[in-house]
Amino acid sequence: MQISNDRYLKIMYNRAGKSGVHLPAISMGLWHNFGMNESFKNMREMVAFCFNHGIVHFDLANNYGPPGGAAETNLGKIMQMDLKSYRDELLISTKAGYGMWPGPYGDWGSRKYLISSCDQSLMRLGLTYVDIFYHHRFDPHTDLNETVGALAHLVQQGKALYIGLSNYPKEPLREAVDLLRKQNIPVVLGQYRYNMMYPQFETEGVKSTLEELGVGSIVFSPLAQGLLTDRYFKDIPEDSRIKKGTGFLKEEALTPRLKQQLFELNEIAKKRGQTLAQMAVAWLINKNVTSVLIGASKVEQIEDNIDALNHTQFTKDELKIISDILKND
């Protein structure tokens, strides 16, 4: 692997809240694109391209694949082959909180599950620690003190440097951050779904809560599972996630009204000299999130996302037009 000497000049970095962690404006998510049914050669090329362009943050979870665990295993192999000597330049995150193995201890937020899952993740990754360990979702049935205690334990053991919280409603989020900080545990990021078609992260007050707490934000699904591209104006492509049934987006959701909205958004993007996908990423950067998590299946898609950073400013008129397009009738 040829290492670029100017890799840190190729992308902007943002501080995660008030922490000492800086994330590239675009981070690489390894959800559906690093499973055992994918080309290992292609995975390796994407990781190399990311690193050589300053995208040093790779985001995983215990259940990413498919099957669960595959993404961690594949990234672990790539790191051993290409990036072992660059470990201290990498920011590796993983999570636990969704179903990973059978029985009562393979899901949610118990101490047993979180600690066991972190140990398994480290084995698959071939690492002694991850930089950020997330609780993947709030567990309403387990005392938050138990969940937080397990997260604190992982930092105290040196298995994680920082803690992140994902998909937490704003009140449990506030309480968990407070409990962790009382134990001197650094909470650096909240991870949430956020895009032009799904603004709840902002409208439900979670974004402002993170900002108030001095915690950074990293957002996933920037293209709304591929919806915010130029693929869905007419017929649904046979190779799309909708047809394959691999995402949250369902065919019946693609109404004539939605198609019209996508067409109008695409017209705004063209006037900006961007694709719709690039404008969707730029719109998020303009919202002052710390980092945008992308999912890519080939190097060219990563390159397109990086190009979006060349034009992240919007005029007041553009923002108003986009807001009007997205209004529900």
N, C-alpha and C positions, 0 to 999 in steps of 0.2 A: 504494500500500500504506500503510495507516494503522498507524503504529508505536505500540505500547503503552508508556506512560511507566513503568508499574510491572511490566514484564515480569520483572525479576529477583526480584520478591517472590512469584512464582507457582510456583516450584519450588525444591527444595533442591539444594545443590551439595556435592560431595564431592571432597576432594583425591585426586589420583592418586598413591598411594604417598607418597614423600617429595619429590615434585616440586612445582613451583609451579603446575602445571596443575590447575584445578578443573573437573570435569564435572558437568553436570546429572544428577540421579539417573536420569533417563530421557533417552536419546539417540535420534536418528532414524537408522535404517538404511535405505539406499536400494538394497536388493537386487533384489527382484522387482517393485517398485512404481513404478519410474521408467524403465521401458523405453519404446521407441518405439511400443508398442501400447497405451500408457496415455494417459489424458486429460491434456494439458499443463495445462489450466485447473485440474484437480483437484490435480496436483502442486504448482502454484503456490500454491493455497489451503492445502495441507498445510504447505508450507515457511513461509508467512506465519503460520499458526496456531502452529507450533512456535516461531518466533522471538518472537512476541508473548507467549508463555508461558514464555520463558526457556530453551527447548530450543535452545541455540545450537550444539550439536555435531551435525554431519551426517557420517555414516560411509559411505564408498564403497569400491569396488575397481575395478581396471581392467576386470574382466570382468562387472561388474554391468550388467544391462539387463532383458531382452534387446533387441537384440544387445549383445555386449560393448562397453563404452565409452558406451552410451546414457545410463546414469544420470549419469555425469560431464558429458556434453554437456548434458543437461537441467538439472542443477543449475547448471551454468555460465551457461546462458541466464537462469535465474531470478535468480541473483545479479546479473547485469548489469542486469536489469530492475528489481529491487526492493531489493537489499541491497548494492549496490556501495559505498555510503558507510558501510556498517556492517561492512566486512571485518574490522576489528580486534576486533570483538565476537564473531566467528564462530570456531569450531574445526572445521576441515575435515580429515578424514583419508581417505586412500586406501591401496591395497595392491597388491602384485604377488606372484605365487607360483604361481598356477594358469595353465592354458593360455589364452593370449590371441591369439597368431597362429601360423601354421604354421612348421615348421622347428625346429631345435635351440635357437634363441635366444628362443623365445616362451613359455617355461615355466620353472618351478622357481626356482633361486636363483643363477644366474651373475651376474657383474658386468655383463655386456653386457645381459642381460635386465632387471635391476632398474633400471639407469640409463636405458635406453631407455624402459622402461615409465613411469617417473616423468616423463620429458620429455613423453611422449604424454598422460599424465593431466593435466599442467599445461596443455597446449594445449587439451584438451577442456574443462577447467574455466575457462579464461581467466584463470588465476592465475599469479603469479610464484613462489609457494611454497605448499605445504600445511603445515598445522600438525603433523600426524603422518603419517609414512609407515611402513607396516607391511610386513614380510616375511610373506606370507600363510600360508605353511606351511614347515616345516623341510625342507630338501633333503638327504637322506642321501648323495647321490652327489657333491656339490660340497663342497670344503673349506670349513668354516665360516668360516675366515679370509677367504676370497674374498667370501662373502656379507656378512659383517660389514663388510669393507672398503668394499664398494659402498654399504652403508647409511650408513657414516661419511662417505663422499665426498659423499653427497647433502646431509647436514647442513652439511658444510664449504663446500659450494657455495652454501648458502642456499636450496636447493630444498625442504628440510624443516626444521622447527624441532626436532622430536622424532622419536624412533624408537619403533615398537611391534613386538611379535612376536605372531603369531597361530598357534594350533594346534601350538605346539612342545611336544614331550615335555619333562618336567621337567629332565632332565640337559642336553640341548642348550640348553634355555632358560637354565639357570644359566651355562653356558659362554659363550653369546652375550652375555648381559648383562655378564659379567665382561670379555669382549673389547672391547665397546663402551665400557664405563666407563674402561678403560685408555687409550682415545683421547679421553676427556672428552666422549663422546657421550651425551646424556640419553635414557635408556630410560624411558618413562613408563607404558606400558600393555601388558598381555597380553590378547589377545582370544580367547575360547573359548566353545564351546557349553556351556550349563549351564541346566538346569531341573529341576523335581521328578522328571520321568521319566528324566532323563539326568544323573545326579550325578557322572559320572566326573571332571569338573574338580576336584571336591573329593576324591572317594574315591581317585583316583590320585596325590594329593599335589601337583598343580600349583598349586592355590589357595594352599596353605600355603607353597609355594616362592616365589611372587610376593610374598606378605606378608613372608617372611624377607628377600627382596631389596629390599624397599621399593619395589616396582613395583605400580602400580594394576591393577585388573581390570575389564574391560568384557565383558559376556556377551551372547551372541546366542541366538536361538531360545527366548525365555523361555516361550512357549506351546507348545513342542514341535511346531512347524509347524501350529499350530491345534488340536492334540490337547487341550490344557488349556483348552478352552472347553466350552460346553454344547451343542455341535453333534453329538457322536458317541455319545450314549447309545443311540440306536436305529438308524435307517437313516443311511447316509452321504449327506450333502447332495450334490446334483449339481454345485454350484458350489464344492465344497471342493477343496483341493489334492490330496487323495487321488484323487478322481475325475479331476482334470485331469492328474495325474501330474507336477506341477511342483515337488514337494518330495521330501524323503528318505522321508517316511512312505508306506508301501505298504498297500493295502487288506487284505492278508492278515495284517498286524500287528494289526489291530483285532479281537482275540479277545474272546470273552465275558468272560474274566477282566479284560482291560483295560477293557472297557466298565463292568464293575462297579466297578473302581478309580476311574474317572472319575466315576461316579455318586456314590460315597462322598465323594470329594474335593469335589464340588459341594455336597453336603449340609453339609460343614464351612464352605465359603465362604458359603452362605446364612445360616448361624448367625452369621457374622461381619459380615453385612450387605454382602457383596461378591459379585460374579460370580466364577466359577472363574478366569477370565482375570485379574481384578484380584488375587485371592489368589495366583496364580502369580507375578505381578510383586512383590507385597508380600513373598512368601517369599524371593525373591532379594535384595531390599533388606535384609531381616532377616539375610541371610547376610553383610552388610557388603561387597558388591561395590561398586566405585566407581560404575558406571553400568550400566543395563540397556538394551540395544539393542532397540528395537521396530521392527517393520515394519508399516506401516499402509496401507490403501487408501483411507481417507477420514478426514476431520477428526474425526468422532465416535469413531473408534477411538483416536485420540491422546488425546482428552479422557477417555475411559474409563481409559486407562493413567495419566494424571495423577491421576485420582481415586483410584487404588490407593494413592497416596502418603499419603492421609489416614489410613490404618490399616495400618501396617507391623509393628506389634508382635504377637507371638503368645504365648499362655500356654504353659506347659510341657505342659499336657494337650493343647492343640491340636497342638503339634509332635510329641508322642508318637503321637497318633492318626494324623496324616499319615504319620509314619514307618512305623507298623504297616500302614497301607493300601498303602504303596508296596513293602513287603517282597515279595520273590519267594517263591512257595511251593516 
